[in-house]
């Protein structure tokens, strides 16, 4: 009863947490002398956050918006548009614009971006620049680092360093409320440092595998479905916490499986962004997993497996950040390594911050039970909110 009331209360405030989703966009700049051709791509879902972008005059309004919020400057003077912006054909779920610029003769060239920051403060923009046919350079622009000065001669603009990708990985974890909620759900039940290390390692192994194969181009998962499944994984881990801390009856597993089964049927009829087979598979998996949990005396080993499996899903979510950058092959390995290392550092930082407090509370059984109930209710509500808003919003 307490969990249900807390979950309802948290669902009412979860909308604000949804505003902290990590979003990305990209741009390519072909700069020749003092002229440039710009191409920018954004997710249609991100654009839908603007009410004015849903009307009949969406195309010119959105073109004006991207040109105003993504600029090439000479010194402090914005370069003027000489053609466009105009919308280009784009794959489903994307919008792409292109325009040409002419810059004043004086002043160092630089790129400034505050795209989407008013609706998504954690937004990351990947800019890739080619100057007079030289090797391209790339940089990640964010609210904290919104500009990039293209120093020196053409082709001398330095790409993002390994340290920059490490920092990007740390920021992705610390700025991603969904990943933090998932880790918190794993930590709430407590356990020794070895237990926590196993859980984090399982998650790390899983997301490293899918992050690598997705960024290297071996698979191309549907981003909307992956983001929805990340929300579902958070809700399921929170439900597992509640079940392990309660009477362990069949009510919760059957409720979860039946709900997912009904959603699979509705997906088969064309409702939602997650395929019916995926939802059906998760329903069957949940039923089998809870049945297996009833047969073991220690859930630790099975929880490693669940951390690994859901880490696979989260890895596809991480991959979207690097795929958006469209890095050249020779830049992929250091970027992948640096981003992955940053993700791990961010996770370890969170564990170092949360685990000692959870461990201390665990020695006080009533307080720990209350923490598991309240914390799991909050995480459950957030997971359900993210799943519903991403799959059906």
C-alpha positions, 0 to 999 in steps of 0.5 A: 500500500505504501509503495503504491501511494508513493509511486502515484505521488512520484508519477505526478512529479515525474514529468519534470524529470523527463525534461532532463533527457540527454538529447543530441544533434549534429552539424557538418561545416564545409568551410572554404575561405570565408564561405561555408556550407552548413548541414544540421540534423536534429531528432523530430522528437526533440523538435516536437518540444516546440509548440510552434514547430507543429503548425503548417509553417513549421518548415520555415520557422524551424529553419529560422530557428536552427540558423539563429541558434547555430552560428558561424562567427567571424570574431563576434560578428555572425556570418550572414546567410547567402542561401537557405536555410532549406529542409532536406529529405531525411530518414524517419524521425529526423529533420535536416536543414542546409544553408550557405554563409558568407563571413566578413574578411576580418576575425577568427572563425568560430562556431556557436551553438545553443540549439535546444538548450531552452527545452533540453539543458543537457543537449549535446551538439556535435560539430564537424568541420572541414576547412579548404579540403583539409582533414576534418575536426570535430568538437562537442558543444554543450551548455557549458562549452557552447563555442569553438574557435577555429584557430590558426590556418585551415585544417589546424582546428584540433579535434576533441581530445581523449580527455574530452570524450572521457568528460563527455562520458562522465557528463552523460552518466551524471546528466542522464537521470534515467541511467542514475535511476537505474544504478540507484535501483540496483544499489537500494537493496544494499549488500557488501562492496563485492556485491555492488562491484559485481552489479556494476561490473555486470552493467558495464560488461553489457553496455560496453558490448552493445556500445561497441557493436553499435558505434562500429556499425554492426547493428543499428537499433531503433533509437526510440524503441531503445529509449523506451526499453531503458525506461522499462528496464528501470521500472522492472528493476524497481519492481524486483526490489519491491518483490524481494523486500516483500512477501514474494507472491505471484501477484506482482510477476503476473501483473507485470507479465500480463500488462506487458502481454497486453501492450505486446498485443496493442503493439501488434495492432500498430500502437507504440514504438516498441515492437510486439515481439520485444514486449512479448519477450520481456513479458515472458522473461519477467515471468521466468525471472521471478519464478527463478528468484523464488527458487534461489536463496541468494539473489545476488548471482541472478541480479548480476545477470539482470544488470548485464542484460539491461546493460545491453539495452542501456549500451544502445542508448549510450551509442546514440551519442557517438553515432550522432557524431559521425566520426571518421574511422580513425577517430572511433577507437579513442572516442569509444575508449574515452567515452566508455571510460568516462561512463565508468568513472561516472558510475563509480563516482555515484557508487562511491557517493551512495553506497556508504550511506545505503550500507549504513542504513542497511544496519537499521532494518526498519529504516532500510525497509522504508528506504527500499520501499520509498526509493523503489517507488520513486524509481518505479514511477520514473521508469514507468513515466519514461517508458510510457512517454517514450513509447507512446508520447 
